[in-house]
């Protein structure tokens, strides 16, 4: 035997376990909103009705307020109110009945495109930092184009804007929106330098039916295939369409899309002003550095006459050092040549012949004393060999010494001042008792008309001095 409460509890379990979540469509009636915040109403059609309850934690999430007579689509669980044994539905979501089928189609398309990866962030392209040309696909008479142009004119008036008018509501809207995107693609292929760099597609807010053109699958795939980055700006901030999900960037409103598309000229002007200040500061610092450097160099700068006198003195010192080195080098080579001559005389073949002759005489004397015939023949043969070796050694030694003497003579001749004359130069001097006379080094040492001697390779040429001529290569 069961009590009423036990029966109601068993019936509640049976209902909740067998139905689960269900969707119901009908008309609201007997709506009650007590102070607890819960809603109680009946959902009826032409032949029946069912009691419904929507608790406060659920109805606070709704964006609209149901009223008696409103057709709605609700989602809930079948249950039983134990206290009165009344059959009821515990509601967790309500939406206007006209949008129920559209919402289901939206969720199904969204799931399919998301499975294909069309919503992935790594697929989406970055926007150009400073677009010069923008395209806007929207209604030519709607508030969206006015909002976009207002924001673009305020933020970046230099941007060129091309409007591709299209219907944004109704059955023809998806086809016109797709055609506008395809026109942009052809424009990019035919004239990429004049084609827009960025596209804004969208419209103002409205109901789900008003925005349904932007939930079209063909439009979503056209946005993905568009070669130009796309900003989607459909409805208000709370509205989300398939176009928003596949676009490279979603803007909450058309005005927000314009703000995202171009930089703010005020920020750029502030940046330019900062750059100008930094440039001026850097220029002033550089000018001060250069001026200080110039002041430092001017203190170090000396009169050219002082430098010329110092250089002239330095040249004289170098000339004296060169002369001393030449004389010392010639003296060393003379001493070396004298030593070589002494060594050559000491190693002369004639001396060796004389010593051989003396030895031969000694041997002859010993031979005369010993008189062995075979010993005489052996010594005579050995003497012939020694003479031949002596002659060969003398010839080689003479050739080597002659070659060395020629090399030393050539090296000695390289330090001869007259060797420079042999190469086409001349030594200009005043005639006096010395061999070369007084050598002229600078034009200012000679008076105009003065008679001079020019020593050339073939002799001495008497010349007359004219005026000094400037040398561009000096």
MIMARTI-239523 format. One record per residue: y, z, x of N, C-alpha, C, O in turn. Coordinates in steps of 0.2 Angstrom, whole numbers, plus 5000, padded with zeros to 4 digits. Example, Ala and Ser with C-alpha at 12.3 -4.5 7.8 and 13.67 -1.06 7.14 Angstrom:
BEGIN
497250395066497850395062498450395066498350425071
498950355064499550365068500050395064500650405067
END
This chain:
BEGIN
499450005004500050005000500650005004500650045009
501149965002501749955006502349985002502349984996
502850015006503450035003503949975003503849925007
504549974999504949925000505249905007505349855009
505449965010505649955017505149925022505349875026
504549935021504049905025503949835023503849795028
503949825017503849755015504449705018504349655020
505049735017505649695020505549685027505749635030
505349745031505249735038504749685040504849645044
504249675036503649625038503949555036503849515040
504349555030504649485029505149465034505149405036
505549515037506049495042505649475048505949425051
505149505050504749475056504449405055504549365059
504249395049503949335047504449275048504349225050
505049295045505549245044505849225051505949165053
505949275055506249265062505849235067506049195071
505149245066504649215071504549145069504349105073
504549125063504349055061504949005061504848945061
505549035060506148985060506548975066506648925068
506649035069507049025075507749005074508049015068
508148965079508748935078508748875073508348835074
509248875068509248815064509948795063510448825064
510048725061510748705059510748695052510248665049
511248715049511348705041512048675040512548685044
512048635035512748605033512848615026512348605022
513448635024513548655017514348675016514748665021
514448695010515148715009515248795009514748825006
515748825011515848895012516148915005516548885002
515848975003516049004997515949084997515649105002
516349114993516249194993516449225000516049265002
516949195004517049215011517349285010517849295007
517149335014517449405015517549415022517049405026
518049445023518249475030518449545030519049565029
517949595030518149665030518449685036518549645041
518649745036519049775042518649775048518949785054
517949775048517549775054517649715058517449715064
517849665055517949595059517349555058517349495060
516849575054516249535053516449485047516849505043
516149425047516249385041515549375037515049375040
515649375030515149365026515349315021515849315018
514849265020515049215015514349175013513849195016
514449135008513849095006513949025008514448995008
513348995010513348915011512948885006512348895005
513348835002513048804996513048734997513448705000
512548704993512648634992512648624984512748674980
512448564981512448554974511948594970511948604964
511348614974510848644970510648714972510348754968
510948744978510748804980511248834985511748804987
511148904986511548934991511148984995510649004993
511449005001511149055005511649095008512249075010
511449165008511949215011511949205019511449195022
512549215022512649205029513149265031513549285028
512949285038513349335041513549315048513049295052
514149325050514349305057514749365060515249385057
514449395064514749455067515349445071515449395074
515749495072516349495076516349465083516749425085
515849485087515749455094515649385094515749355099
515449355088515349285088515949245085516149195088
516249275080516749235076517449235081517849195079
517449285085518049275090518049215094518649205096
517549185095517549125100517749065096517849005099
517749065089517949005086518648985087519149025087
518748915087519448885088519748875081520348845081
519448885075519748875069519448935064519048965066
519848935058519648985053519348955047519648915044
518748965045518448935039518748965033518949025033
518748925028519048945022518548925016518148885017
518648955010518148935005518348865003518848835003
517748825002517748755000517748705006517648645005
517748735012517748695018516948675020516548725020
516848615021516148595023516048605031516448585035
515548645032515448665039514748645041514248635037
514648645048513948645051513848705055514248715060
513348745054513248805057512548815061512148775059
512548855066511948865069511748935069512248985070
511148955067510949025066510249045066509848995067
510049105065509349125064509249155057509649185054
508649135055508449155048508249225048507849245053
508549275044508349345044508349375037508449335032
508249435037508249475030508649535031508549575036
509049545026509449615026509049665023508849665017
508849715027508349765025508549805020508149825015
509149825020509449875015509349845008509149885003
509549785006509449755000508949704999508849674993
508549695004508049645004508249575002507949534999
508849555005509149495004509049445010509149465016
508849385008508749325013509449305015509849295011
509549305022510149285025510049245031509549245034
510649215034510649175040511149215045511749225043
510949235051511449265055511749205060511349175063
512349195059512649135062512949155069513249205070
512849105073513149115080513649065082514049065087
513649005078514148955079514348915073513848905069
514948895072515148855066515648805069516048815074
515548745066516048685067516148645061515648645057
516648615060516748575054516248525054515948495059
515948515047515348465046515448395049514948365051
516048375048516148305051516048295058515848235060
516048345062515948335069515248345071515148345077
514848375067514148395069513748335073513548345078
513748275069513348225072513748195079513348175083
514348195079514748175085514548225091514448195096
514548285089514448335094513748325097513648335103
513248315093512548305095512548245100512248245105
512848185097512848125101513248135108512948115113
513748175108514148195114513648225119513648215125
513348275117512848315121512348275124512148285130
512048235120511448195122511748145127511348135133
512248115126512548065131512748105138512648075143
513048155137513248195143512648215147512648205153
512048235144511448255147511148195151510948195157
511148135148510848075151511348055157511048035162
511948055156512348025162512348075168512448065173
512348145166512248195171511648185175511648195181
511048175171510448155175510448095180510148095185
510848055178510947995183511448005189511447965193
511748065189512148085194512848055194513248055199
513148035188513748005187514348065187514948045188
514148125186514648175187514648215193515048255194
514248195198514248225205514948215208515248165208
515148275212515748275215515748225221516248195223
515148215225515148175231515248105229515348065233
515148085223515248015221515947995220516147935220
516348045218517048035216517448025222517448055228
517947975221518347955227519047995227519248015222
519348005233519948035234520547995232520447935232
521048025229521647985227522047965233522048005238
522447915232522947895238523447945238523747965233
523647965244524148015245524847995242525248035240
525047925243525647905241525647835238525747785241
525347835232525247765229525947735227526447765225
525947665229526547635227526547595221527047585218
525947585218525847545212525347585208524747595210
525447605201525047635197524947595191525447565188
524347595188524147565182524047625176523747675178
524347615170524247665165523847625159524147575157
523247655157522947625151522947675146522647725146
523347655141523447695135523847655130523947595130
523947685124524347655119525047645121525347695124
525347585119526047575121526547615117527147615119
526347635111526747675107526647745106526947785103
526147775110525947845109526447885114526847865118
526347955113526748005116526548005124526848025128
525847985125525547995132525947945137526147975142
526147885135526447845140527147865141527447865147
527547895136528147925137528147985142528547995146
527648025141527648085145527448065152527748095157
527048015153526847995160527447965163527647985169
527847915160528447885163528947935164529347935169
529047985160529548045161529348085168529848095172
528748105168528548135174528648095181528848125186
528348035180528447995186529147975188529247975194
529547965183530247955185530548015188531048015192
530348075186530648135189530348155196530748175200
529748145197529448165203529448105208529648125214
529348045206529247995211529547925208529147885207
530147915207530447855204530247795208530347735205
530147795214529947735218529347705216529247645218
528847735213528247705211528247655206528647665201
527947595207527947545202527347565197526847585198
527547555190527047575185526947505181527347475178
526247495180526047435176525647465170525147505171
525947455164525547475158525047425155525247365154
524447445154523947395151523847425144523347475143
524147405139524147435132523447425129523147375130
523247475126522547475123522547525117522847575117
522147505112521947555107521647615110521147605114
521747675108521447735110521147775104520947825105
521047745099520747775093520447715089520747665087
519847725086519547685081518947645085518847655091
518647595081518047565083518247515088517847505093
518847485088519047435094519247465100519347425105
519347525100519647565106519247555112519447535118
518547575112518147565118518147495121518247495127
518147445117518147375120518747365123518747335129
519347385120519947365124520047405130520347385135
519847465130519847515136519447485142519647475147
518847455140518447425145518747365148518747345154
519047325143519347255145519947275150520047235155
520247325149520847345153520547355160520847335165
520047395161519747415167519447355171519547345177
519147305167518947245170519447205172519447175178
520047205169520647165171520847195178521047155182
520847255178521047285185520647265190520847255196
519947265189519447245194519647175196519547165202
519747125192519847055194520547055198520547015202
521047095195521647095199521547115206521847085211
521147165207521047195214520647145218520747135224
520247105215519847055219520346995221520246965226
520746975216521146915217521746925221521946885226
522046985221522746995224522747075226523047115223
522347095231522247165232522947195235523047255234
523347155238523947185241524447195235524947235236
524347165229524847175224524547225218524847245213
523847235219523547265213523747345213523847375219
523647375208523747455208523247485212522747465213
523547545215523147585219522747645216522347675218
523047655209522747715206522847695198523347665196
522347725194522347715187522347775183522047825185
522847785178522847835173522547815167522947765164
522047845164521847825157521747885153521547935155
522047875147522047935142522447925136522647865135
522547985133522947985127523148055125522948105129
523448065120523648135118523048165114522548135114
523248225112522648265109522548245102522848205099
521948275099521748255092521048285091520748325095
520748265085520148295084519548255088519748215091
518948285087518448255090518348175088518148135093
518448165082518448095080518948055083518847995085
519548085083520148045086519948025094520147975096
519648075097519548065104518848025106518648015112
518548005101517847985102517747915106517247905109
518347875106518247815110518147835117517847795121
518347895120518347905127517647945128517547965134
517247945123516547965124516047915124515447925123
516247845124515847785124515547785131515847785136
514847765130514447755136514747695140514747705147
514847645137515147585141515747595144515847575150
516247635141516847655145516647695151516947685156
516247745150516047785156515747745162515947765167
515347695160515047655166515647615169515647595175
516147585164516647545167517147585172517347565177
517247655170517647695174517247705181517547705186
516647715181516247725187516247665191516347665197
516247605188516247535192516947515194516947465198
517447545191518147525193518247535201518147585203
518447485204518547485211519247525213519347545219
519547555208520147585210520047665207519747665202
520247715211520247785208520547795202521047765200
520147835197520347835190520547915189520147955191
521147925186521247995183521147985176521447945172
520748035173520648035166521148095163521048145165
521548075158521948125154521948115147522348085144
521348145144521248135137521348205133521048255135
521848205128521848265124522248315127522648305132
522148375125522448435128521948465133521448445134
522148525135521748555140521048575138520548575142
520948595132520348615129519848565128519248575127
520148495127519748445125519348415132519748405137
518748405131518348375137517948315134517648325129
518048255137517648195135517248175141517248195147
516848125139516448095144516848055150516648055156
517348025148517847995152518148045157518148025163
518248105155518448155160517948175165518148185171
517348175163516748195167516648145173516448165178
516648085171516448025176517048005180516947975185
517748025178518247995182518348035188517948085189
518648005193518748035200519148095199519048145204
519548105194519948165194520148175186520348125183
520048235184520248255177520848295176520948335180
521348265172521948305171521948335164521648305160
522248395163522248425157522648385152522448385146
523148355154523548315149523848255153523848255159
524148205149524448145152524948165157525048135162
525348215155525948245160525648265166525848255172
525048305166524748335172524448275176524448285182
524248225173523948165177524548135181524448115187
525148125178525648105182525848145187526048125193
525848215186525948255192525448255197525648265203
524848245196524348235201524348175204524048165210
524648125201524548055204525048045210524948005214
525648075209526148055214526448125217526448175213
526748125223527048185225527748195222527948155219
527948255224528648275221529148255226529148275232
529648215224530148195229530548255231530848245237
530648305227531048365230530648395236530948415241
529948395235529648425241529648385247529748405253
529648315246529748265252530448275255530448275261
530948275250531648285253531648345257532048345262
531348395254531448465258531048455265531248485270
530548425265530148405271530548365276530548385282
530848315273531348275278531848315280532048305286
532148355276532748395279532448445284532848455289
531848475283531548515289531448475295531648505300
531148415294531048375300531748355304531748355310
532248345299532948325302533148385306533448385312
533148445303533348505307532948515314533248535319
532348505313531848515319532048465324532148475330
532248405322532348345327533048365330533148355336
533548385326534248405329534148455334534448455339
533748505332533648565337533348545343533548565349
532848495343532448475348532948435353532948435359
533348385349533848345353534348385356534548375362
534648445353535048485356534748525363535148525368
534148545362533848575368533748525373533848545379
533548465371533448415377534148395380534148385386
534648395376535348375379535548435383535748415389
535448495382535648555386535248545392535448565398
534548535392534148525398534348475403534448485409
534548415400534748355404535448375407535548355413
535848405403536548425406536448475411536848465416
536048525410535948565416535648535422535748555428
535148485421534848455426535348405430535348405436
535848375426536348335429536848385433537048365439
536948435430537448485434537048505441537448515446
536448515440536048535446536048485451536148495457
535948425449535948365454536548345457536648325462
537148355452537748345455537948395461538348375465
537748455460537848495466537448475472537748485478
536848445471536448425477536748355480536548345485
537048325476537248255478537748255483538248295483
537648215488538048215494538348145495538148095492
538948145499539248075500538848025503538548045508
538847965501538347915505538547905512538147895516
539147925514539347915521538947965526538747945531
538848025523538548075527537748055527537448065533
537548025522536848005522536747945527536247945531
537247905527537147845532537247865539536847845543
537647915540537747945547537047975549536847965555
536748015545536148045546535647995547535248005552
535547945543535047895544535147855550534647835554
535847845552535947805558535747845564535447825569
535847915564535647955569534847955570534647955575
534547955564533847965564533547895567533047895570
533847835565533647775568533747775575533247755579
534247805578534347805585533847845588533547835594
533647905585533147945588532447915588532147915593
532347875583531747845582531647785588531147775591
532247755589532247695594532147725601531747695604
532447785602532347815609531647835609531347825615
531347865604530647885604530147825605529647835609
530347775602529947715603529947685610529447665613
530547685612530647655619530247705624529947675629
530347775623529947815628529247805627528847805632
528947795621528247785620528047725623527547715626
528447665622528247605626528247615633527747585636
528747645636528747655643528147695645527847685650
528047755642527447795644526847755643526347765647
526747715638526147675637526047625642525547615645
526647595644526547545650526447575656526047545660
526747635657526547675664525847695664525447685669
525547715658524847735658524447675659523847675663
524547615656524147555657524247535664523747505667
524847535668524847515675524447565679524047535683
524447625678524047675682523247655681522847655685
523147645674522447625673522247565676521647555679
522647515676522547445679522447455687522047425690
522847505690522847515697522147545699521847525703
521947595694521247625695520747575695520247575698
520747535690520247485689520247435695519647415697
520847425697520847375703520447415709520047385713
520647475710520247515715519547515714519147505719
519347525708518647535707518247465708517747455710
518647405706518447345707518347325714517847295716
518847345718518747335725518147365728517847345732
518147435726517547475728516847445726516447445730
516847415720516247385718516147315719515747275716
516647285723516647215725515947185728515647225732
515747135725515047105728515147095736514647095739
515747075738515847065745515647125749515347125755
515847185747515747245750514947255750514647275755
514647245744513947255744513547205749513047225751
513847145749513547095754513647115761513147115765
514247145762514347175769513847225771513547225776
513747275766513247325767512547295767512147325771
512447245763511747215764511647175771511147175773
512247145773512147115779512047165785511647155789
512347225784512247275789511547295789511247305794
511347305783510647335782510147275785509647295788
510347215784509847165786509847165794509347155797
510447175797510447175804510047235806509647225811
510047295803509647345805508847335804508447345808
508747295799508047275798507847225803507247225805
508247185804508047135810507947165816507447145820
508347215818508247255824507547285824507247285829
507447315818506747355817506247305817505647315820
506347245814505847195815505747165822505147155824
506247155825506147135832505747185836505347175841
505947255834505547305837504847305835504447315840
504647295829503947305827503647235828503047245830
503947185826503647115826502947105823502547065825
502847135817502247115813502447055809502947055805
502047005809502146945806502146955798502646935795
501646985795501646995788502147035786502447025780
502447085790502947125788503647085788504047105783
503647045792504247005793504346955786504846955783
503746925785503746885779503846925772504246895768
503646985772503747025766504447045765504747045760
504747065771505447085771505847025770506447035766
505646965772506146905771506146885764506646875761
505546895761505446875753505846925749506246915745
505846995751506247045748506947035749507347045744
507147005755507846995756508146935752508646945749
507746885751507946835746508046855739508546835736
507546895737507646925730508246965730508646965725
508447015735509047055735509647015735510147025731
509646955738510246915738510346885732510846875729
509746855728509846825722510146875717510546865713
509846945717510046995712510847015714511147025709
510947015720511647025722512146975719512646995717
511946915720512346855718512446865710513046855708
511946875707511946885699512346945697512746935692
512246995701512647055699513447045700513847065696
513547015706514246995707514546955702515146965700
514146905700514446855695514646895688515146885685
514146935686514246975680514747025680515147025675
514847055686515347105687516047075687516547095684
516047015690516746975690516946955683517546965681
516446925679516646905673516846965668517346965664
516447025669516647085665517347105666517747125662
517447115673518147135675518747085673519247105671
518547025673519046975671519246975664519746975662
518646985660518746995653519147055651519647055647
519047115655519347175653520047165656520547195652
520247135661520847125663521247085658521847095657
520947035655521346995650521447035644522047025641
521047075642521147115636521747165638522147175633
521747195644522247245645522947205646523447235644
522947145649523547105649523747085642524347085641
523347075637523547055630523847125627524347115624
523547175628523847245625524447255629524947275625
524547245635525147255638525747205636526347225635
525547145634526047095632526247115625526847095623
525847155621526047175614526647215614527047215609
526747255620527347295620527847265624528447295625
527847205625528347165629528847145624528747115619
529547165624530047145620530047075619530247045613
529947035624529946955623529446925619529446875617
528946965617528346945613528646935606528446885602
529146975604529446965597529846905597529846865592
530146885603530546815603530046765602530246715599
529446765605529046715604528846695597528546645595
528846745592528746735585529246715581529246705575
529846695584530346655581531046705580531446675577
531046765583531646805582532046795588531846755593
532646815588533146815593533446885595533546925591
533546895601533946955604534646935605534746895610
535046965601535846955602536147005606536047065605
536446985611536747035616537447005619537546945619
537847055622538447035626538147015633537747055636
538446965636538246955643538547005648539147015648
538147035652538347075658537847065663537447025664
537847115668537447115674536747125672536247105677
536547155667535847175665535447115663535747055662
534747115663534347065661534547035654534546975653
534547085649534647065642535347075640535547055635
535747105644536447125642536447185637535947215636
537047195634537047245629536847215622537147175619
536347245620536047225614536447245608536647295607
536547195603536947205597536447225591535947185590
536647285588536147305583536447305576536147295571
537147305575537447305569538047255569538347245574
538247225563538747175563539447205565539847175568
539547275564540247295565540347305573540847325575
539847295577539947305584540147245587540347245593
540247185583540447125586541147105583541247115577
541547075587542247055584542146975583541746945586
542546955578542546885576542746845582543246855585
542346795583542546745589542246765596542246735600
541946825596541646845602541046805605540646785601
541046795611540546755614539946795615539946855618
539346775613538746815614538146775616538246715616
537646805619537046765621536446785616536346845614
536146735614535546735609534946715613534846655615
534446765615533846745619533346725614533146765609
533146665615532646635611531946625615531946645621
531446595612530846585615530946535621530546545626
531346485620531446435626532046445631532046415635
532346505629532946515634533446555631533346585625
534046555634534646585631535146535628535346485631
535446555622535846515619536546555618536546605616
537046515620537746555620538046535613538046475611
538246585609538446575602539146615601539346655606
539446595596540146635594540046665588539746645583
540346735587540246775581540746755576541346745577
540446755570540846745564540946805560540846855563
541146805554541246865550540546885547540146845547
540546955546539946985543539746955536540246955532
539146945535538946925528538446975525538047005529
538546995519538147045516537447025515537346965513
536947075516536247055515536047085508536047145508
535847045503535547075497534947115498534747155493
534547095503533947135504534047195508533547235509
534647215510534747275515534547335511534647385513
END
